[in-house]
Amino acid sequence: QIRRATFDLTGLPPSPQAADDFAAAFQQDPDRAFVALVDRLLDSPAYGERWARHWLDVAGYADSDGYAEQDLPREHAYRYRDYVIRALNDDMPYDQFVREQLAGDELAAELRIDANADSPDQRAEFERLVTATGFLRMAPDGTGAQNDLAARHASVAATMQIVSSALYGMTIGCAQCHDHRYDAISQADYYRLRAVFDPGFDVANWRVPAARLVSLQTKEEQQQAAAIEAEAKKLDDARLAKQEEFITEVLGKELAKADEASRDVLRKAYRTAAAERTAEQVELLKQHPRINQLSAGSLYLYDSTYQTKHAETLKAMADEAAAVRAKKPPTRCVRAFCEVARQGESVPASFVFHRGDPASPKEEVGPGDLSVLASYRDVAIPHDTPDLPTTGRRLALARLLTDGSHPLLARVLVNRVWMHHFGAGIVPSVADFGVLGDRPTHPELLDWLAAEFVESGWSLKRLHRQMKTSEAWRQAG
């Protein structure tokens, strides 16, 4: 039992000493020994590392952007990974976990905190909340290398697939082009749900991954960095002036080697921007390669000829500027999903796309949850929230999902945890609760576990403990 439980909860084998201690305790009181073992494993940092992997798989976590052959790295993705690990180890309630990942930036705006908040605790809270929205930045995004309309909409569609699979246990992607052929999800439903996220994506004013990074520098750090940059800029300007002086000096020496009649023409051809040179100027410079190749990067080639040290001088000046810039406060950024504050501007409209073609918008739609859920609960989402600098749509959806009455959210999560502990879900198709998915083997059990999960405060550790200490798990295998 200790080997199975330890692998399940931490992904590691038990140490020989732990196995011996458990065996001794088990002989005295089997139930008490096993419960104590589970509690110890759930308190281990390895628990969060192990179970974060399952959620990160669902979220599509990757350290590169994917989509195209030029698979650009995601330099700050690890912060989201670490957020998930900490959340699980701290037993963050699952409803809070979902809200922060869908709308952490809007929660921060509601709390009126940002990177310049007064207290360190508030700044740490802001960092945690915006880091959580990395969940919505895990889909492949090739726009850093190929920023066209197809790549933008592909990133949006992939994000919608992750959201629907992770939180709804549904495959809604085919409703982009037509009403779902099997599940009661219309094409309009798909675009209503997408409209919740559209203001953050803003396809018409798309931000490539590098432009979506959120800085964690405080105002004081920004001011310090700006002052240091200004100092370095002065050194850059001095270097550029010296560089031009050196080029002019070398150019004069090289022109002196040419025929006197052609010197002015050569000088003018060299000083003309490359894109604006005439065919005659291009041909003339080809006939004088020593002048044609003269540039800041090639000055070293002339140092041996004229016994100068121009390249060395310029490098020293560049190194001096780099040393000044190295004094800047460390730059910390988060790969986040945030809406740009509208500042009085209206929110762009969302549309149903004819056959999923973004170039063929049809009727306008507003934000909303899936209408198939309307018989259970309210599915309306406000178009705008006046109290926030953003639309507040994602926060509204997050609160709808986590109000305790949503028929899918808790069941999908409980089913995933059951699958990892028992090898198969109560609904075997863990990512598809739809018509084509498998029927639950024990629907009453799934309902009871989901209700208990919500009523007990959405505690994942309690859910693990409940399953691991059950007779069903302890006699399995």
Solvent accessible surface area in square Angstrom, and as a share of the most:
residue,aa,sasa,rsa
1,Q,74,0.33
2,I,18,0.09
3,R,143,0.52
4,R,78,0.29
5,A,0,0.00
6,T,9,0.05
7,F,72,0.30
8,D,32,0.17
9,L,0,0.00
10,T,11,0.07
11,G,26,0.25
12,L,98,0.49
13,P,77,0.49
14,P,26,0.16
15,S,59,0.38
16,P,112,0.70
17,Q,118,0.52
18,A,21,0.16
19,A,33,0.26
20,D,92,0.48
21,D,79,0.41
22,F,25,0.11
23,A,52,0.40
24,A,58,0.45
25,A,46,0.35
26,F,64,0.27
27,Q,152,0.67
28,Q,156,0.69
29,D,62,0.32
30,P,60,0.38
31,D,90,0.47
32,R,184,0.67
33,A,9,0.07
34,F,0,0.00
35,V,59,0.34
36,A,58,0.45
37,L,7,0.04
38,V,0,0.00
39,D,47,0.24
40,R,120,0.44
41,L,6,0.03
42,L,1,0.01
43,D,109,0.56
44,S,30,0.19
45,P,92,0.58
46,A,16,0.12
47,Y,1,0.00
48,G,0,0.00
49,E,92,0.41
50,R,69,0.25
51,W,17,0.06
52,A,1,0.01
53,R,150,0.55
54,H,36,0.16
55,W,17,0.06
56,L,17,0.08
57,D,112,0.58
58,V,32,0.18
59,A,0,0.00
60,G,32,0.31
61,Y,47,0.18
62,A,39,0.30
63,D,83,0.43
64,S,32,0.20
65,D,6,0.03
66,G,22,0.21
67,Y,99,0.38
68,A,29,0.22
69,E,183,0.82
70,Q,115,0.51
71,D,75,0.39
72,L,51,0.25
73,P,92,0.58
74,R,11,0.04
75,E,132,0.59
76,H,36,0.16
77,A,0,0.00
78,Y,84,0.32
79,R,42,0.15
80,Y,4,0.02
81,R,86,0.31
82,D,38,0.19
83,Y,3,0.01
84,V,0,0.00
85,I,35,0.18
86,R,129,0.47
87,A,5,0.04
88,L,11,0.06
89,N,40,0.20
90,D,111,0.57
91,D,40,0.21
92,M,24,0.11
93,P,50,0.32
94,Y,2,0.01
95,D,21,0.11
96,Q,53,0.24
97,F,5,0.02
98,V,1,0.01
99,R,57,0.21
100,E,4,0.02
101,Q,2,0.01
102,L,1,0.00
103,A,0,0.00
104,G,0,0.00
105,D,15,0.08
106,E,0,0.00
107,L,24,0.12
108,A,1,0.01
109,A,22,0.17
110,E,71,0.32
111,L,100,0.50
112,R,166,0.61
113,I,13,0.07
114,D,69,0.36
115,A,13,0.10
116,N,57,0.29
117,A,12,0.10
118,D,137,0.71
119,S,40,0.26
120,P,93,0.59
121,D,116,0.60
122,Q,75,0.33
123,R,75,0.27
124,A,60,0.46
125,E,54,0.24
126,F,22,0.09
127,E,46,0.21
128,R,63,0.23
129,L,3,0.02
130,V,2,0.01
131,T,5,0.03
132,A,0,0.00
133,T,0,0.00
134,G,0,0.00
135,F,3,0.01
136,L,1,0.00
137,R,4,0.01
138,M,3,0.01
139,A,3,0.02
140,P,61,0.38
141,D,0,0.00
142,G,5,0.05
143,T,1,0.01
144,G,39,0.38
145,A,45,0.35
146,Q,78,0.35
147,N,66,0.34
148,D,59,0.30
149,L,84,0.42
150,A,66,0.51
151,A,1,0.01
152,R,46,0.17
153,H,24,0.11
154,A,37,0.29
155,S,2,0.01
156,V,0,0.00
157,A,21,0.16
158,A,28,0.22
159,T,3,0.02
160,M,1,0.00
161,Q,66,0.29
162,I,23,0.12
163,V,0,0.00
164,S,0,0.00
165,S,22,0.14
166,A,1,0.01
167,L,2,0.01
168,Y,0,0.00
169,G,0,0.00
170,M,17,0.08
171,T,53,0.31
172,I,1,0.00
173,G,19,0.18
174,C,60,0.36
175,A,0,0.00
176,Q,50,0.22
177,C,60,0.36
178,H,62,0.28
179,D,86,0.45
180,H,22,0.10
181,R,180,0.66
182,Y,126,0.48
183,D,13,0.07
184,A,73,0.56
185,I,4,0.02
186,S,37,0.24
187,Q,20,0.09
188,A,27,0.21
189,D,1,0.01
190,Y,2,0.01
191,Y,4,0.02
192,R,68,0.25
193,L,0,0.00
194,R,12,0.04
195,A,0,0.00
196,V,0,0.00
197,F,1,0.00
198,D,29,0.15
199,P,18,0.11
200,G,0,0.00
201,F,1,0.00
202,D,34,0.18
203,V,22,0.13
204,A,89,0.69
205,N,100,0.51
206,W,22,0.08
207,R,46,0.17
208,V,46,0.26
209,P,10,0.07
210,A,78,0.60
211,A,59,0.46
212,R,5,0.02
213,L,60,0.30
214,V,31,0.18
215,S,47,0.30
216,L,10,0.05
217,Q,21,0.09
218,T,21,0.12
219,K,108,0.46
220,E,119,0.54
221,E,58,0.26
222,Q,77,0.34
223,Q,113,0.50
224,Q,95,0.42
225,A,16,0.12
226,A,62,0.48
227,A,65,0.51
228,I,21,0.11
229,E,57,0.26
230,A,55,0.43
231,E,89,0.40
232,A,0,0.00
233,K,104,0.44
234,K,146,0.62
235,L,44,0.22
236,D,21,0.11
237,D,68,0.35
238,A,48,0.37
239,R,53,0.19
240,L,88,0.44
241,A,66,0.51
242,K,65,0.27
243,Q,35,0.16
244,E,78,0.35
245,E,95,0.43
246,F,17,0.07
247,I,14,0.07
248,T,69,0.40
249,E,63,0.28
250,V,3,0.02
251,L,4,0.02
252,G,35,0.34
253,K,71,0.30
254,E,8,0.04
255,L,2,0.01
256,A,61,0.47
257,K,129,0.55
258,A,13,0.10
259,D,108,0.56
260,E,136,0.61
261,A,98,0.76
262,S,29,0.19
263,R,74,0.27
264,D,102,0.53
265,V,82,0.47
266,L,0,0.00
267,R,100,0.36
268,K,140,0.59
269,A,0,0.00
270,Y,27,0.10
271,R,107,0.39
272,T,31,0.18
273,A,55,0.43
274,A,78,0.60
275,A,105,0.82
276,E,127,0.57
277,R,59,0.22
278,T,70,0.41
279,A,81,0.63
280,E,128,0.57
281,Q,25,0.11
282,V,61,0.35
283,E,91,0.41
284,L,33,0.17
285,L,1,0.01
286,K,128,0.54
287,Q,113,0.50
288,H,50,0.23
289,P,82,0.52
290,R,80,0.29
291,I,4,0.02
292,N,67,0.34
293,Q,78,0.35
294,L,7,0.03
295,S,50,0.32
296,A,42,0.32
297,G,60,0.58
298,S,13,0.08
299,L,2,0.01
300,Y,130,0.50
301,L,71,0.35
302,Y,1,0.00
303,D,21,0.11
304,S,84,0.54
305,T,67,0.39
306,Y,47,0.18
307,Q,154,0.68
308,T,31,0.18
309,K,140,0.59
310,H,17,0.07
311,A,30,0.24
312,E,112,0.50
313,T,53,0.31
314,L,17,0.08
315,K,130,0.55
316,A,61,0.47
317,M,40,0.18
318,A,40,0.31
319,D,72,0.37
320,E,94,0.42
321,A,2,0.01
322,A,57,0.44
323,A,59,0.46
324,V,12,0.07
325,R,75,0.28
326,A,83,0.65
327,K,136,0.58
328,K,64,0.27
329,P,17,0.10
330,P,110,0.69
331,T,99,0.57
332,R,95,0.35
333,C,17,0.10
334,V,1,0.01
335,R,14,0.05
336,A,1,0.01
337,F,0,0.00
338,C,24,0.15
339,E,15,0.07
340,V,97,0.56
341,A,45,0.35
342,R,48,0.18
343,Q,167,0.74
344,G,85,0.82
345,E,128,0.57
346,S,104,0.67
347,V,19,0.11
348,P,75,0.47
349,A,47,0.36
350,S,7,0.04
351,F,71,0.30
352,V,2,0.01
353,F,24,0.10
354,H,84,0.37
355,R,185,0.68
356,G,21,0.20
357,D,64,0.33
358,P,38,0.24
359,A,75,0.59
360,S,39,0.25
361,P,74,0.47
362,K,97,0.41
363,E,90,0.40
364,E,108,0.48
365,V,18,0.10
366,G,34,0.32
367,P,15,0.09
368,G,4,0.04
369,D,1,0.01
370,L,1,0.00
371,S,49,0.32
372,V,62,0.36
373,L,9,0.05
374,A,56,0.43
375,S,105,0.68
376,Y,151,0.57
377,R,26,0.09
378,D,93,0.48
379,V,28,0.16
380,A,67,0.52
381,I,12,0.06
382,P,74,0.47
383,H,95,0.42
384,D,53,0.28
385,T,38,0.22
386,P,125,0.79
387,D,108,0.56
388,L,14,0.07
389,P,65,0.41
390,T,9,0.05
391,T,1,0.00
392,G,3,0.03
393,R,4,0.02
394,R,0,0.00
395,L,5,0.03
396,A,24,0.19
397,L,0,0.00
398,A,0,0.00
399,R,106,0.39
400,L,30,0.15
401,L,0,0.00
402,T,9,0.05
403,D,81,0.42
404,G,36,0.34
405,S,68,0.44
406,H,11,0.05
407,P,22,0.14
408,L,24,0.12
409,L,1,0.01
410,A,8,0.06
411,R,71,0.26
412,V,1,0.00
413,L,11,0.05
414,V,0,0.00
415,N,0,0.00
416,R,23,0.09
417,V,5,0.03
418,W,43,0.15
419,M,46,0.21
420,H,59,0.26
421,H,12,0.05
422,F,54,0.23
423,G,65,0.62
424,A,56,0.44
425,G,5,0.05
426,I,3,0.01
427,V,5,0.03
428,P,58,0.37
429,S,26,0.17
430,V,26,0.15
431,A,38,0.29
432,D,30,0.16
433,F,40,0.17
434,G,6,0.06
435,V,92,0.53
436,L,119,0.59
437,G,9,0.09
438,D,71,0.37
439,R,167,0.61
440,P,40,0.25
441,T,84,0.49
442,H,106,0.48
443,P,58,0.36
444,E,129,0.58
445,L,57,0.28
446,L,7,0.03
447,D,63,0.32
448,W,129,0.45
449,L,5,0.03
450,A,4,0.03
451,A,46,0.35
452,E,43,0.19
453,F,2,0.01
454,V,33,0.19
455,E,138,0.62
456,S,40,0.26
457,G,37,0.35
458,W,18,0.06
459,S,20,0.13
460,L,13,0.07
461,K,21,0.09
462,R,91,0.33
463,L,3,0.01
464,H,2,0.01
465,R,78,0.28
466,Q,43,0.19
467,M,4,0.02
468,K,0,0.00
469,T,39,0.23
470,S,37,0.24
471,E,146,0.65
472,A,47,0.36
473,W,1,0.00
474,R,46,0.17
475,Q,147,0.66
476,A,37,0.29
477,G,122,1.17
